[in-house]
Amino acid sequence: MIDLMCDVMILESGNQVKYNYANLPDTLWQQHYDFVCKKHKVAYADLKLELLRLKADPEAFAALMEKVITQMQMAELNARKERK
C-alpha cells in the first residue's frame, strides 16, 4: 500500500502542476488512477474502498502517510546521491 500511495501522491502532484491546479474531469482522474492501480496489480474499486476506510480512520491514514512521506524522502535522497 505504501508503494501504491507514493505513486498516487506523484500522480496527484504531477496533475496539479501539469494542469495548473485546474479541476479535472473525473474520467481523466479515473484513467490516471487505473494506470497506477494496474502497475500495482490492485483494482481501482479496491483502492477506493481502502481510501474510504482510511477516511473513517484518520489515525491509520496519518500513520500510512508518514510511511509514504518517509519513503518518498528516502527515494529523493538516493536519487541525489546517484547524481553526485
PyMOL Python script that loads the backbone (N, CA, C, O; Angstrom):
from pymol import cmd

cmd.read_pdbstr("""\
ATOM      1  N   MET A   1       0.818  -1.197   0.000  1.00  0.00           N
ATOM      2  CA  MET A   1       0.000   0.000   0.000  1.00  0.00           C
ATOM      3  C   MET A   1       0.865   1.265   0.000  1.00  0.00           C
ATOM      4  O   MET A   1       0.485   2.290  -0.567  1.00  0.00           O
ATOM      5  N   ILE A   2       2.021   1.177   0.638  1.00  0.00           N
ATOM      6  CA  ILE A   2       2.891   2.351   0.699  1.00  0.00           C
ATOM      7  C   ILE A   2       3.383   2.717  -0.703  1.00  0.00           C
ATOM      8  O   ILE A   2       3.356   3.887  -1.085  1.00  0.00           O
ATOM      9  N   ASP A   3       3.828   1.725  -1.462  1.00  0.00           N
ATOM     10  CA  ASP A   3       4.301   1.998  -2.826  1.00  0.00           C
ATOM     11  C   ASP A   3       3.178   2.564  -3.687  1.00  0.00           C
ATOM     12  O   ASP A   3       3.389   3.500  -4.458  1.00  0.00           O
ATOM     13  N   LEU A   4       2.003   2.002  -3.554  1.00  0.00           N
ATOM     14  CA  LEU A   4       0.847   2.478  -4.313  1.00  0.00           C
ATOM     15  C   LEU A   4       0.543   3.934  -3.951  1.00  0.00           C
ATOM     16  O   LEU A   4       0.318   4.758  -4.837  1.00  0.00           O
ATOM     17  N   MET A   5       0.536   4.247  -2.675  1.00  0.00           N
ATOM     18  CA  MET A   5       0.227   5.614  -2.251  1.00  0.00           C
ATOM     19  C   MET A   5       1.325   6.591  -2.674  1.00  0.00           C
ATOM     20  O   MET A   5       1.034   7.755  -2.950  1.00  0.00           O
ATOM     21  N   CYS A   6       2.569   6.143  -2.729  1.00  0.00           N
ATOM     22  CA  CYS A   6       3.638   7.003  -3.249  1.00  0.00           C
ATOM     23  C   CYS A   6       3.329   7.387  -4.689  1.00  0.00           C
ATOM     24  O   CYS A   6       3.440   8.554  -5.065  1.00  0.00           O
ATOM     25  N   ASP A   7       2.945   6.408  -5.486  1.00  0.00           N
ATOM     26  CA  ASP A   7       2.613   6.695  -6.881  1.00  0.00           C
ATOM     27  C   ASP A   7       1.367   7.567  -6.995  1.00  0.00           C
ATOM     28  O   ASP A   7       1.290   8.413  -7.886  1.00  0.00           O
ATOM     29  N   VAL A   8       0.402   7.377  -6.119  1.00  0.00           N
ATOM     30  CA  VAL A   8      -0.786   8.230  -6.120  1.00  0.00           C
ATOM     31  C   VAL A   8      -0.389   9.674  -5.806  1.00  0.00           C
ATOM     32  O   VAL A   8      -0.882  10.605  -6.444  1.00  0.00           O
ATOM     33  N   MET A   9       0.488   9.863  -4.840  1.00  0.00           N
ATOM     34  CA  MET A   9       0.932  11.211  -4.495  1.00  0.00           C
ATOM     35  C   MET A   9       1.675  11.855  -5.663  1.00  0.00           C
ATOM     36  O   MET A   9       1.482  13.037  -5.948  1.00  0.00           O
ATOM     37  N   ILE A  10       2.519  11.085  -6.333  1.00  0.00           N
ATOM     38  CA  ILE A  10       3.237  11.601  -7.503  1.00  0.00           C
ATOM     39  C   ILE A  10       2.251  11.951  -8.610  1.00  0.00           C
ATOM     40  O   ILE A  10       2.369  12.996  -9.249  1.00  0.00           O
ATOM     41  N   LEU A  11       1.282  11.072  -8.832  1.00  0.00           N
ATOM     42  CA  LEU A  11       0.249  11.312  -9.846  1.00  0.00           C
ATOM     43  C   LEU A  11      -0.497  12.609  -9.555  1.00  0.00           C
ATOM     44  O   LEU A  11      -0.642  13.462 -10.431  1.00  0.00           O
ATOM     45  N   GLU A  12      -0.963  12.749  -8.330  1.00  0.00           N
ATOM     46  CA  GLU A  12      -1.758  13.924  -7.988  1.00  0.00           C
ATOM     47  C   GLU A  12      -0.955  15.214  -8.067  1.00  0.00           C
ATOM     48  O   GLU A  12      -1.447  16.225  -8.569  1.00  0.00           O
ATOM     49  N   SER A  13       0.274  15.184  -7.575  1.00  0.00           N
ATOM     50  CA  SER A  13       1.085  16.405  -7.644  1.00  0.00           C
ATOM     51  C   SER A  13       1.455  16.726  -9.091  1.00  0.00           C
ATOM     52  O   SER A  13       1.489  17.892  -9.482  1.00  0.00           O
ATOM     53  N   GLY A  14       1.729  15.702  -9.875  1.00  0.00           N
ATOM     54  CA  GLY A  14       2.032  15.920 -11.291  1.00  0.00           C
ATOM     55  C   GLY A  14       0.867  16.531 -12.035  1.00  0.00           C
ATOM     56  O   GLY A  14       1.052  17.427 -12.859  1.00  0.00           O
ATOM     57  N   ASN A  15      -0.335  16.053 -11.751  1.00  0.00           N
ATOM     58  CA  ASN A  15      -1.522  16.614 -12.398  1.00  0.00           C
ATOM     59  C   ASN A  15      -1.754  18.063 -11.970  1.00  0.00           C
ATOM     60  O   ASN A  15      -2.185  18.885 -12.779  1.00  0.00           O
ATOM     61  N   GLN A  16      -1.475  18.378 -10.721  1.00  0.00           N
ATOM     62  CA  GLN A  16      -1.635  19.763 -10.275  1.00  0.00           C
ATOM     63  C   GLN A  16      -0.719  20.683 -11.055  1.00  0.00           C
ATOM     64  O   GLN A  16      -1.125  21.765 -11.477  1.00  0.00           O
ATOM     65  N   VAL A  17       0.520  20.251 -11.246  1.00  0.00           N
ATOM     66  CA  VAL A  17       1.475  21.074 -11.993  1.00  0.00           C
ATOM     67  C   VAL A  17       1.110  21.109 -13.469  1.00  0.00           C
ATOM     68  O   VAL A  17       1.060  22.180 -14.074  1.00  0.00           O
ATOM     69  N   LYS A  18       0.857  19.951 -14.047  1.00  0.00           N
ATOM     70  CA  LYS A  18       0.574  19.860 -15.484  1.00  0.00           C
ATOM     71  C   LYS A  18      -0.658  20.662 -15.868  1.00  0.00           C
ATOM     72  O   LYS A  18      -0.665  21.341 -16.895  1.00  0.00           O
ATOM     73  N   TYR A  19      -1.693  20.588 -15.055  1.00  0.00           N
ATOM     74  CA  TYR A  19      -2.961  21.242 -15.395  1.00  0.00           C
ATOM     75  C   TYR A  19      -3.180  22.524 -14.599  1.00  0.00           C
ATOM     76  O   TYR A  19      -4.300  23.030 -14.537  1.00  0.00           O
ATOM     77  N   ASN A  20      -2.120  23.051 -13.990  1.00  0.00           N
ATOM     78  CA  ASN A  20      -2.152  24.329 -13.294  1.00  0.00           C
ATOM     79  C   ASN A  20      -3.284  24.399 -12.268  1.00  0.00           C
ATOM     80  O   ASN A  20      -4.011  25.390 -12.197  1.00  0.00           O
ATOM     81  N   TYR A  21      -3.422  23.343 -11.482  1.00  0.00           N
ATOM     82  CA  TYR A  21      -4.389  23.261 -10.390  1.00  0.00           C
ATOM     83  C   TYR A  21      -5.844  23.375 -10.853  1.00  0.00           C
ATOM     84  O   TYR A  21      -6.726  23.713 -10.063  1.00  0.00           O
ATOM     85  N   ALA A  22      -6.087  23.099 -12.105  1.00  0.00           N
ATOM     86  CA  ALA A  22      -7.459  23.149 -12.623  1.00  0.00           C
ATOM     87  C   ALA A  22      -8.248  21.941 -12.130  1.00  0.00           C
ATOM     88  O   ALA A  22      -7.681  20.901 -11.794  1.00  0.00           O
ATOM     89  N   ASN A  23      -9.554  22.103 -12.095  1.00  0.00           N
ATOM     90  CA  ASN A  23     -10.422  20.964 -11.782  1.00  0.00           C
ATOM     91  C   ASN A  23     -10.464  20.055 -12.999  1.00  0.00           C
ATOM     92  O   ASN A  23     -10.856  20.473 -14.088  1.00  0.00           O
ATOM     93  N   LEU A  24     -10.060  18.822 -12.806  1.00  0.00           N
ATOM     94  CA  LEU A  24     -10.027  17.875 -13.908  1.00  0.00           C
ATOM     95  C   LEU A  24     -11.280  17.017 -13.893  1.00  0.00           C
ATOM     96  O   LEU A  24     -11.834  16.740 -12.830  1.00  0.00           O
ATOM     97  N   PRO A  25     -11.726  16.599 -15.064  1.00  0.00           N
ATOM     98  CA  PRO A  25     -12.906  15.726 -15.099  1.00  0.00           C
ATOM     99  C   PRO A  25     -12.606  14.379 -14.430  1.00  0.00           C
ATOM    100  O   PRO A  25     -11.481  13.881 -14.472  1.00  0.00           O
ATOM    101  N   ASP A  26     -13.631  13.816 -13.822  1.00  0.00           N
ATOM    102  CA  ASP A  26     -13.470  12.529 -13.140  1.00  0.00           C
ATOM    103  C   ASP A  26     -12.952  11.447 -14.076  1.00  0.00           C
ATOM    104  O   ASP A  26     -12.217  10.556 -13.650  1.00  0.00           O
ATOM    105  N   THR A  27     -13.332  11.517 -15.354  1.00  0.00           N
ATOM    106  CA  THR A  27     -12.882  10.488 -16.297  1.00  0.00           C
ATOM    107  C   THR A  27     -11.362  10.508 -16.462  1.00  0.00           C
ATOM    108  O   THR A  27     -10.739   9.458 -16.616  1.00  0.00           O
ATOM    109  N   LEU A  28     -10.770  11.697 -16.430  1.00  0.00           N
ATOM    110  CA  LEU A  28      -9.309  11.793 -16.542  1.00  0.00           C
ATOM    111  C   LEU A  28      -8.643  11.229 -15.300  1.00  0.00           C
ATOM    112  O   LEU A  28      -7.674  10.476 -15.391  1.00  0.00           O
ATOM    113  N   TRP A  29      -9.177  11.602 -14.122  1.00  0.00           N
ATOM    114  CA  TRP A  29      -8.631  11.035 -12.887  1.00  0.00           C
ATOM    115  C   TRP A  29      -8.755   9.522 -12.900  1.00  0.00           C
ATOM    116  O   TRP A  29      -7.822   8.819 -12.511  1.00  0.00           O
ATOM    117  N   GLN A  30      -9.882   9.020 -13.339  1.00  0.00           N
ATOM    118  CA  GLN A  30     -10.119   7.567 -13.386  1.00  0.00           C
ATOM    119  C   GLN A  30      -9.057   6.886 -14.240  1.00  0.00           C
ATOM    120  O   GLN A  30      -8.514   5.851 -13.851  1.00  0.00           O
ATOM    121  N   GLN A  31      -8.759   7.459 -15.399  1.00  0.00           N
ATOM    122  CA  GLN A  31      -7.736   6.881 -16.280  1.00  0.00           C
ATOM    123  C   GLN A  31      -6.378   6.847 -15.582  1.00  0.00           C
ATOM    124  O   GLN A  31      -5.662   5.848 -15.648  1.00  0.00           O
ATOM    125  N   HIS A  32      -6.037   7.932 -14.923  1.00  0.00           N
ATOM    126  CA  HIS A  32      -4.737   8.007 -14.271  1.00  0.00           C
ATOM    127  C   HIS A  32      -4.648   7.048 -13.084  1.00  0.00           C
ATOM    128  O   HIS A  32      -3.639   6.365 -12.905  1.00  0.00           O
ATOM    129  N   TYR A  33      -5.709   7.000 -12.275  1.00  0.00           N
ATOM    130  CA  TYR A  33      -5.719   6.061 -11.151  1.00  0.00           C
ATOM    131  C   TYR A  33      -5.709   4.614 -11.648  1.00  0.00           C
ATOM    132  O   TYR A  33      -5.064   3.755 -11.048  1.00  0.00           O
ATOM    133  N   ASP A  34      -6.419   4.350 -12.734  1.00  0.00           N
ATOM    134  CA  ASP A  34      -6.412   2.999 -13.299  1.00  0.00           C
ATOM    135  C   ASP A  34      -5.002   2.578 -13.689  1.00  0.00           C
ATOM    136  O   ASP A  34      -4.612   1.430 -13.475  1.00  0.00           O
ATOM    137  N   PHE A  35      -4.239   3.504 -14.262  1.00  0.00           N
ATOM    138  CA  PHE A  35      -2.870   3.207 -14.664  1.00  0.00           C
ATOM    139  C   PHE A  35      -2.030   2.828 -13.444  1.00  0.00           C
ATOM    140  O   PHE A  35      -1.304   1.834 -13.470  1.00  0.00           O
ATOM    141  N   VAL A  36      -2.131   3.623 -12.376  1.00  0.00           N
ATOM    142  CA  VAL A  36      -1.361   3.362 -11.160  1.00  0.00           C
ATOM    143  C   VAL A  36      -1.800   2.042 -10.525  1.00  0.00           C
ATOM    144  O   VAL A  36      -0.967   1.248 -10.086  1.00  0.00           O
ATOM    145  N   CYS A  37      -3.099   1.817 -10.479  1.00  0.00           N
ATOM    146  CA  CYS A  37      -3.607   0.568  -9.893  1.00  0.00           C
ATOM    147  C   CYS A  37      -3.129  -0.646 -10.676  1.00  0.00           C
ATOM    148  O   CYS A  37      -2.753  -1.664 -10.094  1.00  0.00           O
ATOM    149  N   LYS A  38      -3.145  -0.531 -11.999  1.00  0.00           N
ATOM    150  CA  LYS A  38      -2.685  -1.645 -12.837  1.00  0.00           C
ATOM    151  C   LYS A  38      -1.211  -1.939 -12.554  1.00  0.00           C
ATOM    152  O   LYS A  38      -0.808  -3.100 -12.473  1.00  0.00           O
ATOM    153  N   LYS A  39      -0.420  -0.892 -12.406  1.00  0.00           N
ATOM    154  CA  LYS A  39       1.005  -1.060 -12.103  1.00  0.00           C
ATOM    155  C   LYS A  39       1.203  -1.870 -10.822  1.00  0.00           C
ATOM    156  O   LYS A  39       2.118  -2.689 -10.731  1.00  0.00           O
ATOM    157  N   HIS A  40       0.342  -1.633  -9.840  1.00  0.00           N
ATOM    158  CA  HIS A  40       0.472  -2.299  -8.544  1.00  0.00           C
ATOM    159  C   HIS A  40      -0.441  -3.521  -8.403  1.00  0.00           C
ATOM    160  O   HIS A  40      -0.555  -4.112  -7.329  1.00  0.00           O
ATOM    161  N   LYS A  41      -1.080  -3.880  -9.506  1.00  0.00           N
ATOM    162  CA  LYS A  41      -1.958  -5.066  -9.534  1.00  0.00           C
ATOM    163  C   LYS A  41      -3.060  -4.977  -8.466  1.00  0.00           C
ATOM    164  O   LYS A  41      -3.318  -5.922  -7.721  1.00  0.00           O
ATOM    165  N   VAL A  42      -3.697  -3.794  -8.429  1.00  0.00           N
ATOM    166  CA  VAL A  42      -4.794  -3.531  -7.499  1.00  0.00           C
ATOM    167  C   VAL A  42      -5.964  -2.992  -8.314  1.00  0.00           C
ATOM    168  O   VAL A  42      -5.772  -2.156  -9.198  1.00  0.00           O
ATOM    169  N   ALA A  43      -7.146  -3.452  -8.030  1.00  0.00           N
ATOM    170  CA  ALA A  43      -8.327  -2.929  -8.705  1.00  0.00           C
ATOM    171  C   ALA A  43      -8.623  -1.522  -8.200  1.00  0.00           C
ATOM    172  O   ALA A  43      -8.471  -1.232  -7.013  1.00  0.00           O
ATOM    173  N   TYR A  44      -9.043  -0.664  -9.100  1.00  0.00           N
ATOM    174  CA  TYR A  44      -9.378   0.708  -8.734  1.00  0.00           C
ATOM    175  C   TYR A  44     -10.466   0.719  -7.654  1.00  0.00           C
ATOM    176  O   TYR A  44     -10.418   1.527  -6.727  1.00  0.00           O
ATOM    177  N   ALA A  45     -11.432  -0.169  -7.779  1.00  0.00           N
ATOM    178  CA  ALA A  45     -12.507  -0.250  -6.782  1.00  0.00           C
ATOM    179  C   ALA A  45     -11.945  -0.579  -5.398  1.00  0.00           C
ATOM    180  O   ALA A  45     -12.426  -0.059  -4.391  1.00  0.00           O
ATOM    181  N   ASP A  46     -10.933  -1.436  -5.347  1.00  0.00           N
ATOM    182  CA  ASP A  46     -10.304  -1.776  -4.064  1.00  0.00           C
ATOM    183  C   ASP A  46      -9.564  -0.580  -3.473  1.00  0.00           C
ATOM    184  O   ASP A  46      -9.592  -0.364  -2.261  1.00  0.00           O
ATOM    185  N   LEU A  47      -8.902   0.194  -4.329  1.00  0.00           N
ATOM    186  CA  LEU A  47      -8.230   1.400  -3.855  1.00  0.00           C
ATOM    187  C   LEU A  47      -9.253   2.369  -3.276  1.00  0.00           C
ATOM    188  O   LEU A  47      -9.037   2.935  -2.204  1.00  0.00           O
ATOM    189  N   LYS A  48     -10.355   2.559  -3.976  1.00  0.00           N
ATOM    190  CA  LYS A  48     -11.389   3.461  -3.482  1.00  0.00           C
ATOM    191  C   LYS A  48     -11.923   3.003  -2.132  1.00  0.00           C
ATOM    192  O   LYS A  48     -12.132   3.823  -1.238  1.00  0.00           O
ATOM    193  N   LEU A  49     -12.144   1.704  -1.977  1.00  0.00           N
ATOM    194  CA  LEU A  49     -12.632   1.178  -0.702  1.00  0.00           C
ATOM    195  C   LEU A  49     -11.620   1.411   0.415  1.00  0.00           C
ATOM    196  O   LEU A  49     -11.989   1.778   1.530  1.00  0.00           O
ATOM    197  N   GLU A  50     -10.351   1.196   0.110  1.00  0.00           N
ATOM    198  CA  GLU A  50      -9.307   1.403   1.117  1.00  0.00           C
ATOM    199  C   GLU A  50      -9.221   2.876   1.509  1.00  0.00           C
ATOM    200  O   GLU A  50      -9.041   3.196   2.684  1.00  0.00           O
ATOM    201  N   LEU A  51      -9.349   3.767   0.538  1.00  0.00           N
ATOM    202  CA  LEU A  51      -9.311   5.189   0.853  1.00  0.00           C
ATOM    203  C   LEU A  51     -10.515   5.607   1.690  1.00  0.00           C
ATOM    204  O   LEU A  51     -10.393   6.461   2.568  1.00  0.00           O
ATOM    205  N   LEU A  52     -11.673   5.012   1.427  1.00  0.00           N
ATOM    206  CA  LEU A  52     -12.854   5.283   2.259  1.00  0.00           C
ATOM    207  C   LEU A  52     -12.638   4.790   3.686  1.00  0.00           C
ATOM    208  O   LEU A  52     -13.026   5.450   4.650  1.00  0.00           O
ATOM    209  N   ARG A  53     -12.015   3.621   3.807  1.00  0.00           N
ATOM    210  CA  ARG A  53     -11.717   3.084   5.137  1.00  0.00           C
ATOM    211  C   ARG A  53     -10.758   4.010   5.883  1.00  0.00           C
ATOM    212  O   ARG A  53     -10.940   4.281   7.070  1.00  0.00           O
ATOM    213  N   LEU A  54      -9.747   4.484   5.182  1.00  0.00           N
ATOM    214  CA  LEU A  54      -8.776   5.385   5.800  1.00  0.00           C
ATOM    215  C   LEU A  54      -9.402   6.731   6.156  1.00  0.00           C
ATOM    216  O   LEU A  54      -9.031   7.355   7.150  1.00  0.00           O
ATOM    217  N   LYS A  55     -10.345   7.168   5.344  1.00  0.00           N
ATOM    218  CA  LYS A  55     -11.038   8.422   5.636  1.00  0.00           C
ATOM    219  C   LYS A  55     -11.791   8.321   6.966  1.00  0.00           C
ATOM    220  O   LYS A  55     -11.903   9.299   7.704  1.00  0.00           O
ATOM    221  N   ALA A  56     -12.295   7.142   7.253  1.00  0.00           N
ATOM    222  CA  ALA A  56     -13.027   6.920   8.502  1.00  0.00           C
ATOM    223  C   ALA A  56     -12.090   6.697   9.689  1.00  0.00           C
ATOM    224  O   ALA A  56     -12.534   6.697  10.837  1.00  0.00           O
ATOM    225  N   ASP A  57     -10.799   6.509   9.418  1.00  0.00           N
ATOM    226  CA  ASP A  57      -9.825   6.245  10.480  1.00  0.00           C
ATOM    227  C   ASP A  57      -8.622   7.173  10.297  1.00  0.00           C
ATOM    228  O   ASP A  57      -7.583   6.748   9.792  1.00  0.00           O
ATOM    229  N   PRO A  58      -8.757   8.432  10.704  1.00  0.00           N
ATOM    230  CA  PRO A  58      -7.687   9.412  10.478  1.00  0.00           C
ATOM    231  C   PRO A  58      -6.333   9.009  11.059  1.00  0.00           C
ATOM    232  O   PRO A  58      -5.293   9.351  10.495  1.00  0.00           O
ATOM    233  N   GLU A  59      -6.334   8.287  12.177  1.00  0.00           N
ATOM    234  CA  GLU A  59      -5.051   7.874  12.762  1.00  0.00           C
ATOM    235  C   GLU A  59      -4.336   6.876  11.858  1.00  0.00           C
ATOM    236  O   GLU A  59      -3.119   6.951  11.687  1.00  0.00           O
ATOM    237  N   ALA A  60      -5.084   5.948  11.283  1.00  0.00           N
ATOM    238  CA  ALA A  60      -4.488   4.981  10.355  1.00  0.00           C
ATOM    239  C   ALA A  60      -3.991   5.689   9.092  1.00  0.00           C
ATOM    240  O   ALA A  60      -2.935   5.360   8.552  1.00  0.00           O
ATOM    241  N   PHE A  61      -4.770   6.662   8.639  1.00  0.00           N
ATOM    242  CA  PHE A  61      -4.362   7.421   7.457  1.00  0.00           C
ATOM    243  C   PHE A  61      -3.081   8.195   7.739  1.00  0.00           C
ATOM    244  O   PHE A  61      -2.168   8.201   6.913  1.00  0.00           O
ATOM    245  N   ALA A  62      -3.004   8.846   8.890  1.00  0.00           N
ATOM    246  CA  ALA A  62      -1.811   9.610   9.253  1.00  0.00           C
ATOM    247  C   ALA A  62      -0.591   8.695   9.349  1.00  0.00           C
ATOM    248  O   ALA A  62       0.495   9.053   8.894  1.00  0.00           O
ATOM    249  N   ALA A  63      -0.771   7.519   9.940  1.00  0.00           N
ATOM    250  CA  ALA A  63       0.350   6.579  10.073  1.00  0.00           C
ATOM    251  C   ALA A  63       0.823   6.116   8.692  1.00  0.00           C
ATOM    252  O   ALA A  63       2.025   6.016   8.449  1.00  0.00           O
ATOM    253  N   LEU A  64      -0.115   5.837   7.797  1.00  0.00           N
ATOM    254  CA  LEU A  64       0.241   5.420   6.439  1.00  0.00           C
ATOM    255  C   LEU A  64       0.974   6.548   5.726  1.00  0.00           C
ATOM    256  O   LEU A  64       1.999   6.317   5.084  1.00  0.00           O
ATOM    257  N   MET A  65       0.455   7.766   5.835  1.00  0.00           N
ATOM    258  CA  MET A  65       1.072   8.881   5.129  1.00  0.00           C
ATOM    259  C   MET A  65       2.460   9.209   5.673  1.00  0.00           C
ATOM    260  O   MET A  65       3.317   9.672   4.921  1.00  0.00           O
ATOM    261  N   GLU A  66       2.695   8.983   6.942  1.00  0.00           N
ATOM    262  CA  GLU A  66       4.046   9.170   7.484  1.00  0.00           C
ATOM    263  C   GLU A  66       5.019   8.214   6.800  1.00  0.00           C
ATOM    264  O   GLU A  66       6.140   8.594   6.462  1.00  0.00           O
ATOM    265  N   LYS A  67       4.584   6.976   6.600  1.00  0.00           N
ATOM    266  CA  LYS A  67       5.429   5.990   5.924  1.00  0.00           C
ATOM    267  C   LYS A  67       5.632   6.363   4.458  1.00  0.00           C
ATOM    268  O   LYS A  67       6.727   6.207   3.917  1.00  0.00           O
ATOM    269  N   VAL A  68       4.581   6.852   3.825  1.00  0.00           N
ATOM    270  CA  VAL A  68       4.666   7.265   2.418  1.00  0.00           C
ATOM    271  C   VAL A  68       5.654   8.415   2.278  1.00  0.00           C
ATOM    272  O   VAL A  68       6.523   8.387   1.407  1.00  0.00           O
ATOM    273  N   ILE A  69       5.525   9.415   3.125  1.00  0.00           N
ATOM    274  CA  ILE A  69       6.413  10.578   3.058  1.00  0.00           C
ATOM    275  C   ILE A  69       7.855  10.167   3.327  1.00  0.00           C
ATOM    276  O   ILE A  69       8.768  10.633   2.646  1.00  0.00           O
ATOM    277  N   THR A  70       8.064   9.309   4.301  1.00  0.00           N
ATOM    278  CA  THR A  70       9.419   8.835   4.600  1.00  0.00           C
ATOM    279  C   THR A  70      10.004   8.108   3.397  1.00  0.00           C
ATOM    280  O   THR A  70      11.163   8.331   3.048  1.00  0.00           O
ATOM    281  N   GLN A  71       9.223   7.246   2.760  1.00  0.00           N
ATOM    282  CA  GLN A  71       9.715   6.506   1.597  1.00  0.00           C
ATOM    283  C   GLN A  71      10.047   7.461   0.452  1.00  0.00           C
ATOM    284  O   GLN A  71      11.056   7.283  -0.232  1.00  0.00           O
ATOM    285  N   MET A  72       9.213   8.461   0.243  1.00  0.00           N
ATOM    286  CA  MET A  72       9.470   9.417  -0.828  1.00  0.00           C
ATOM    287  C   MET A  72      10.718  10.253  -0.530  1.00  0.00           C
ATOM    288  O   MET A  72      11.490  10.561  -1.438  1.00  0.00           O
ATOM    289  N   GLN A  73      10.913  10.617   0.727  1.00  0.00           N
ATOM    290  CA  GLN A  73      12.116  11.355   1.101  1.00  0.00           C
ATOM    291  C   GLN A  73      13.367  10.505   0.895  1.00  0.00           C
ATOM    292  O   GLN A  73      14.387  11.006   0.422  1.00  0.00           O
ATOM    293  N   MET A  74      13.296   9.236   1.243  1.00  0.00           N
ATOM    294  CA  MET A  74      14.439   8.342   1.046  1.00  0.00           C
ATOM    295  C   MET A  74      14.747   8.188  -0.449  1.00  0.00           C
ATOM    296  O   MET A  74      15.912   8.167  -0.844  1.00  0.00           O
ATOM    297  N   ALA A  75      13.718   8.083  -1.264  1.00  0.00           N
ATOM    298  CA  ALA A  75      13.923   7.969  -2.707  1.00  0.00           C
ATOM    299  C   ALA A  75      14.601   9.229  -3.250  1.00  0.00           C
ATOM    300  O   ALA A  75      15.474   9.145  -4.114  1.00  0.00           O
ATOM    301  N   GLU A  76      14.198  10.386  -2.744  1.00  0.00           N
ATOM    302  CA  GLU A  76      14.821  11.631  -3.176  1.00  0.00           C
ATOM    303  C   GLU A  76      16.287  11.684  -2.747  1.00  0.00           C
ATOM    304  O   GLU A  76      17.150  12.076  -3.532  1.00  0.00           O
ATOM    305  N   LEU A  77      16.566  11.296  -1.523  1.00  0.00           N
ATOM    306  CA  LEU A  77      17.961  11.287  -1.051  1.00  0.00           C
ATOM    307  C   LEU A  77      18.819  10.329  -1.885  1.00  0.00           C
ATOM    308  O   LEU A  77      19.948  10.661  -2.245  1.00  0.00           O
ATOM    309  N   ASN A  78      18.293   9.160  -2.186  1.00  0.00           N
ATOM    310  CA  ASN A  78      19.037   8.202  -3.011  1.00  0.00           C
ATOM    311  C   ASN A  78      19.281   8.734  -4.411  1.00  0.00           C
ATOM    312  O   ASN A  78      20.355   8.537  -4.978  1.00  0.00           O
ATOM    313  N   ALA A  79      18.290   9.405  -4.965  1.00  0.00           N
ATOM    314  CA  ALA A  79      18.451   9.989  -6.304  1.00  0.00           C
ATOM    315  C   ALA A  79      19.517  11.071  -6.292  1.00  0.00           C
ATOM    316  O   ALA A  79      20.304  11.179  -7.233  1.00  0.00           O
ATOM    317  N   ARG A  80      19.550  11.870  -5.240  1.00  0.00           N
ATOM    318  CA  ARG A  80      20.571  12.918  -5.136  1.00  0.00           C
ATOM    319  C   ARG A  80      21.960  12.311  -5.013  1.00  0.00           C
ATOM    320  O   ARG A  80      22.913  12.818  -5.604  1.00  0.00           O
ATOM    321  N   LYS A  81      22.082  11.229  -4.250  1.00  0.00           N
ATOM    322  CA  LYS A  81      23.391  10.561  -4.100  1.00  0.00           C
ATOM    323  C   LYS A  81      23.863  10.007  -5.426  1.00  0.00           C
ATOM    324  O   LYS A  81      25.052  10.062  -5.740  1.00  0.00           O
ATOM    325  N   GLU A  82      22.923   9.464  -6.218  1.00  0.00           N
ATOM    326  CA  GLU A  82      23.300   8.883  -7.512  1.00  0.00           C
ATOM    327  C   GLU A  82      23.749   9.961  -8.496  1.00  0.00           C
ATOM    328  O   GLU A  82      24.566   9.681  -9.374  1.00  0.00           O
ATOM    329  N   ARG A  83      23.241  11.176  -8.373  1.00  0.00           N
ATOM    330  CA  ARG A  83      23.616  12.254  -9.275  1.00  0.00           C
ATOM    331  C   ARG A  83      25.021  12.786  -9.002  1.00  0.00           C
ATOM    332  O   ARG A  83      25.633  13.408  -9.870  1.00  0.00           O
ATOM    333  N   LYS A  84      25.522  12.544  -7.805  1.00  0.00           N
ATOM    334  CA  LYS A  84      26.849  13.077  -7.447  1.00  0.00           C
ATOM    335  C   LYS A  84      27.960  12.280  -8.038  1.00  0.00           C
ATOM    336  O   LYS A  84      29.130  12.602  -7.829  1.00  0.00           O
TER     337      LYS A  84
END
""", "prot")
cmd.dss("prot")
cmd.show_as("cartoon", "prot")
cmd.util.cbc("prot")
cmd.orient("prot")
